[in-house]
Amino acid sequence: MPILKAAIIGGGHIADQNHIPALKALSERVELIAVCSRDIQKARTLADKHEIPQAFDNASEMFVGDNKPDLIINCTANNLHHPFSMQALENNCHVLCEKPPAINAAEANEMAELAQKKGKVLAYNFQLRQTPEYSLLKRALENGRLGEIYHIKANFLRRRGIPGWGNFTNKSIQGGGALMDLGVHVLDLALGLLDYIEPDRIIANTYDFIGKAGGKGLMGNWAAAKFEVEDACFAHLSFPNNASITLSTSFALNTKMEKNVNLEVFGTKAGAVLNPFSMYSEMDGELVNMEFPHLEETDIQLKNTIAFLDACGGRASNICNAAQGAILQKIVEEIYKSAAK
């Protein structure tokens, strides 16, 4: 298998701390040749830090000449996921894009259609799929231990975790708030347990009471007067097979726990909690609780990058693909529409 050439678009924290270290650890499969940022000094600083040979402030320049990339890691802001992913696909590159897929469903669909037309992999960085807990949950489902799943409670909640930096509260750049930034992670996990079927009914509410009011934050102070997104979102999704998902996500919520990222799964044979992983069932006429205290930690970004490279090489992969990303973005859009009503 030839070594693929990779380039990073977006010179921020997630490129520096997540994607570049993962790519560097996989040097037998991929060579990181370039970083692109709208700030050329930022691009050069990041390239020098990680000994990457090229730095650009214009993505078009990366696709010229013999040393152009085979794949792009898109680490830009949400509103730039679509244009830069489309540009990379047009230049016959595979794309691993940060979440959420796009600002709206139309953009996600257009990206998926172009990827299919070009015969290239378009995938999304929902790395929570790679936790040992979720992998075990999926195996339990595939082995029939859970039976049929009929309800999932999916939570990604922060008590007072509105980011006090960046563009997280800017609607035109982010497309939304807690749902777009946090909720999509656990929504992806829940949909994955239901084979990514689409819901036929959605009812949702969004709120911005704390974001608009301001107050003490655990992730820095935010500008309450410029808070344009939701600080909390609650949605109920019902599916054609009568399964359902209750999704709860927040930047800020008056609750006890500072952070709650979890799935609670209810099946006909057993139930499960994702974190810490445990299962609940009946055996020989008695109720039984099963715990798994010896699951080993893993580098979920590294595993998701491996899954992406596997997909690029035509191998089996559990990466979030273009079709799933389009479904997820459609659901997110429908959640916001329901809340607006």
C-alpha positions in Angstrom: 0.0 0.0 0.0 1.6 3.3 -1.0 2.2 6.0 1.5 -0.5 8.8 1.2 0.4 12.4 1.3 -1.7 14.5 3.8 -2.3 18.2 4.3 -4.0 20.0 7.2 -6.4 22.9 6.5 -6.9 25.0 9.7 -4.1 25.8 12.1 -5.9 25.7 15.4 -5.8 23.7 18.6 -7.4 20.6 17.2 -5.0 20.3 14.4 -2.0 20.9 16.7 -3.1 18.6 19.5 -5.2 15.9 17.8 -4.7 15.4 14.1 -1.0 16.1 13.6 0.2 13.8 16.4 -2.1 11.0 15.1 -0.8 11.4 11.5 2.8 11.6 12.8 2.3 8.3 14.7 1.2 6.7 11.4 4.3 7.6 9.3 4.4 4.1 7.8 1.0 4.9 6.1 0.8 8.6 5.7 3.3 11.5 5.1 2.2 15.0 6.4 3.4 17.4 3.8 1.6 20.7 4.4 -0.3 23.0 6.7 -2.7 25.7 5.5 -4.1 28.6 7.5 -5.4 32.0 6.5 -2.6 33.4 8.7 0.6 32.4 7.0 2.7 33.0 10.2 0.4 30.6 12.1 0.7 28.0 9.4 4.5 28.3 9.4 4.7 28.2 13.2 2.7 25.0 13.3 4.6 23.5 10.4 7.9 24.2 12.0 6.7 22.9 15.4 5.9 19.5 13.8 8.6 19.5 11.1 6.1 19.7 8.3 7.8 20.9 5.1 5.3 23.3 3.6 3.1 26.1 4.9 0.4 27.9 2.9 -2.2 30.6 3.4 -4.0 29.7 0.2 -5.4 26.2 -0.1 -5.5 26.4 -3.9 -1.7 26.5 -4.0 -1.5 23.0 -2.2 -3.2 21.3 -5.2 -0.7 22.5 -7.8 2.4 20.5 -8.9 3.6 17.0 -8.3 3.8 17.2 -4.5 0.1 17.7 -3.9 -1.8 15.8 -1.2 -3.8 12.7 -1.5 -5.9 13.5 1.5 -7.0 16.6 3.5 -7.8 16.9 7.2 -10.3 19.8 7.4 -10.0 21.5 10.8 -11.6 24.8 9.9 -14.6 26.5 11.5 -18.0 25.0 10.9 -19.0 27.4 8.2 -15.8 26.5 6.2 -16.3 22.7 6.4 -18.3 22.7 3.1 -16.1 25.0 0.9 -12.8 23.5 1.9 -14.1 19.9 1.7 -15.6 20.5 -1.7 -12.4 22.1 -2.9 -10.4 19.1 -1.7 -12.8 16.6 -3.3 -12.7 18.5 -6.6 -8.9 18.1 -6.5 -9.4 14.3 -6.0 -8.4 14.2 -2.4 -9.9 12.0 0.4 -11.3 14.2 3.2 -11.5 13.8 7.0 -13.6 16.7 8.2 -14.1 17.8 11.7 -17.6 17.7 13.1 -20.3 18.8 12.6 -20.4 17.8 8.9 -21.6 21.3 7.8 -23.8 24.2 8.6 -26.9 22.7 7.1 -28.3 19.6 5.4 -27.9 20.9 1.9 -24.2 21.4 2.3 -23.7 17.9 3.8 -25.7 16.4 0.9 -23.6 18.3 -1.7 -20.4 17.1 -0.1 -21.6 13.5 0.0 -22.7 13.6 -3.7 -19.4 15.0 -4.8 -17.4 12.4 -2.8 -19.5 9.7 -4.5 -19.0 11.2 -8.0 -15.2 11.5 -7.5 -14.9 8.0 -5.9 -13.2 9.5 -2.8 -13.7 9.0 0.9 -15.4 11.8 2.8 -15.5 11.0 6.5 -16.1 12.9 9.8 -14.1 13.0 13.0 -16.6 11.5 15.5 -13.8 9.9 17.5 -16.0 8.8 20.4 -16.9 5.8 18.2 -13.4 4.5 19.1 -13.7 4.4 22.8 -13.4 0.8 24.3 -16.8 1.3 26.0 -18.6 2.0 22.7 -16.8 -0.8 20.9 -17.9 -3.2 23.6 -21.4 -1.9 23.5 -21.5 -2.4 19.7 -20.2 -6.0 20.1 -22.8 -6.7 22.7 -25.5 -5.5 20.3 -24.1 -7.5 17.4 -23.9 -10.6 19.5 -27.5 -10.3 20.4 -26.9 -9.7 24.2 -29.1 -6.5 24.2 -31.9 -7.9 22.0 -33.6 -5.1 20.1 -32.9 -1.6 21.2 -36.0 0.4 21.7 -34.9 3.5 23.6 -31.6 5.4 24.1 -30.9 8.4 26.4 -28.0 10.4 24.9 -26.5 13.1 27.1 -23.6 15.6 26.5 -24.1 18.1 29.2 -21.9 20.8 30.8 -22.9 22.7 33.9 -21.3 26.1 33.0 -19.1 25.2 30.0 -19.7 27.9 27.5 -16.3 28.4 25.9 -14.9 31.8 26.6 -12.8 31.9 23.5 -13.1 31.4 19.7 -16.4 31.5 17.8 -18.5 29.0 19.8 -21.2 31.6 20.4 -21.3 33.0 16.9 -24.2 31.6 15.0 -23.1 32.6 11.5 -19.7 30.8 12.0 -20.8 27.8 14.1 -24.4 27.3 12.8 -25.6 26.6 16.4 -24.5 26.1 19.9 -24.5 23.1 22.2 -26.2 20.8 19.7 -23.7 21.6 16.9 -20.6 21.4 19.1 -21.4 18.7 21.7 -24.7 17.0 21.1 -23.7 15.7 17.6 -21.1 13.4 19.3 -23.6 11.4 21.3 -26.3 11.7 18.5 -23.8 9.9 16.2 -23.3 7.2 18.8 -27.0 6.7 19.3 -27.7 6.6 15.6 -25.0 4.1 15.2 -26.8 1.7 17.5 -29.9 2.0 15.3 -28.1 1.4 12.0 -28.4 5.1 11.2 -32.1 5.0 10.2 -33.8 8.3 10.0 -36.5 9.4 12.5 -40.0 10.1 11.2 -40.9 12.4 14.2 -38.9 15.0 16.1 -39.9 17.3 18.8 -37.3 19.7 20.3 -36.7 22.7 22.5 -33.7 25.0 22.7 -32.9 27.6 25.4 -30.4 30.5 25.9 -31.3 31.7 29.4 -27.8 31.3 30.9 -25.9 32.2 27.8 -27.8 35.5 27.5 -27.6 36.3 31.2 -24.0 35.7 31.7 -22.5 34.5 35.0 -19.7 32.3 36.3 -18.2 29.9 33.8 -15.9 26.9 34.1 -14.3 27.5 30.6 -13.7 31.2 30.8 -16.0 34.2 30.6 -18.2 34.6 27.5 -19.6 37.8 26.1 -23.3 37.5 27.1 -24.4 40.4 24.9 -23.0 38.6 21.8 -24.4 35.1 22.7 -26.2 34.1 19.5 -26.7 30.3 19.9 -28.5 27.9 22.2 -27.0 27.0 25.6 -29.2 23.9 25.9 -31.1 21.6 23.6 -33.5 18.8 24.4 -35.0 16.6 21.6 -37.1 13.4 21.3 -36.6 11.4 18.1 -39.0 8.7 17.1 -38.2 6.2 14.4 -40.3 4.1 12.0 -39.5 0.9 13.9 -40.9 2.5 17.1 -37.4 3.0 18.6 -36.7 6.4 20.1 -33.8 8.6 21.2 -33.9 11.3 23.9 -31.1 13.8 23.3 -30.0 16.3 25.9 -27.1 18.6 25.4 -25.9 21.9 27.0 -23.1 24.4 27.2 -24.7 25.6 30.4 -27.3 24.0 32.7 -28.1 24.4 36.3 -27.2 20.8 37.2 -24.9 19.1 39.8 -22.4 17.4 37.5 -19.9 19.6 35.7 -19.9 17.3 32.7 -22.0 14.3 31.7 -21.2 12.5 28.5 -23.2 9.2 28.4 -25.6 6.9 26.7 -28.2 4.8 28.5 -29.5 2.0 26.3 -32.6 -0.1 26.8 -33.0 -3.3 24.9 -35.4 -6.2 25.0 -32.8 -8.6 26.6 -30.5 -6.2 28.4 -29.8 -2.5 29.1 -26.5 -0.8 29.2 -24.8 2.4 30.4 -21.8 3.6 28.4 -19.7 5.4 31.0 -18.6 3.5 33.0 -19.7 0.6 30.9 -22.1 -1.7 32.6 -25.0 -4.0 31.5 -28.3 -4.9 33.3 -30.3 -8.1 32.6 -31.7 -11.3 34.0 -30.0 -14.7 34.3 -31.5 -17.9 35.6 -34.5 -16.1 37.1 -32.4 -13.5 38.9 -31.5 -9.9 38.1 -27.9 -9.4 37.2 -25.6 -6.4 36.9 -22.4 -6.7 34.8 -19.5 -4.4 35.2 -16.3 -4.2 33.1 -13.6 -2.5 35.3 -10.6 -3.6 33.2 -11.2 -1.8 29.9 -8.0 -0.3 28.7 -7.8 3.3 27.7 -7.0 4.0 24.1 -6.0 7.0 21.9 -9.4 7.5 20.2 -8.0 10.1 17.8 -5.3 7.8 16.6 -7.9 5.0 16.2 -10.2 7.2 14.2 -7.4 8.3 12.0 -6.5 4.7 11.4 -10.2 4.0 10.5 -10.1 6.9 8.0 -6.9 5.6 6.4 -8.4 2.1 6.2 -11.4 3.6 4.4 -9.1 5.4 2.0 -7.4 2.1 1.3 -10.7 0.3 0.6 -10.6 -1.7 3.9 -13.5 -2.2 6.3 -13.8 0.8 8.6 -16.1 2.1 11.3 -15.5 5.8 10.4 -18.5 8.1 10.1 -18.9 8.2 6.4 -20.4 10.8 4.0 -23.9 9.2 3.9 -24.1 9.0 7.7 -22.9 12.6 8.0 -25.6 13.8 5.7 -28.3 12.0 7.7 -27.0 13.4 11.0 -26.9 16.9 9.6 -30.5 16.6 8.3 -31.6 15.5 11.8 -29.8 18.4 13.4 -31.5 20.8 11.0 -34.9 19.2 11.8 -34.2 19.5 15.6 -33.6 23.3 15.1 -36.7 23.6 13.0 -38.8 21.8 15.6 -37.4 24.1 18.3 -38.1 27.2 16.3 -41.8 26.2 16.1 
